[in-house]
């Protein structure tokens, strides 16, 4: 008996409507801002009708909350684990990732502040998940605390250092977004920022 060959997976299949709508809304929010992200424009970008859009989302507000929670860039801070590699090198990796994270998400993040209702809803969703804008600094803070505990760093104000590095990355993302440019030489900038805090004297 000959077993028929399995049919190869179709990788060109159109994503489900809900995913297309969220992707479309994210594109418009990043490109044109929240004001221009109407349901009509989102449906057009997604290649569907407004009726289909409302089948998946009760209103535009819900679309935006879902975009902010599901389509915001993910922060990849994987690098050297505490106790391995050079502390400065590990921190440079963390800061370079922070620069990329904030640069990718700045435009969509500021959209939250254009609506008090949207900001409140987003805050509630983030609080329910135990995450929020404090997360990146907390990750850096934890890393520094572990290195201090291992004796690889002197006793320092790890919370303040984490805030300084995270805040600097956010500031650079703001400047780049305002200028309409990418962050210039992020790896070099990360080295400078880490060197400036002079953790190892």
Number of C-alpha atoms within 10 A of each C-alpha: 3 4 5 6 6 6 6 6 7 7 7 6 7 9 10 8 17 16 16 19 26 22 18 20 29 25 19 20 24 18 13 13 17 21 11 13 21 14 20 15 15 27 23 14 16 21 13 15 14 15 12 13 23 14 12 14 16 10 12 16 15 15 21 25 18 18 21 24 12 14 18 16 16 11 15 13 18 10 15 16 13 19 15 11 11 13 21 15 15 20 24 24 21 25 27 21 21 27 25 19 21 22 23 18 18 19 20 24 15 15 18 20 13 12 13 10 12 18 16 13 17 20 17 13 17 15 11 10 9 9 12 14 10 10 12 22 20 16 15 22 20 15 22 25 19 16 19 17 14 12 11 16 17 13 13 13 11 21 15 12 19 22 17 16 26 23 15 17 25 19 15 19 25 18 14 16 18 11 10 9 11 15 19 10 9 19 15 11 18 24 17 12 18 22 15 10 12 10 16 11 7
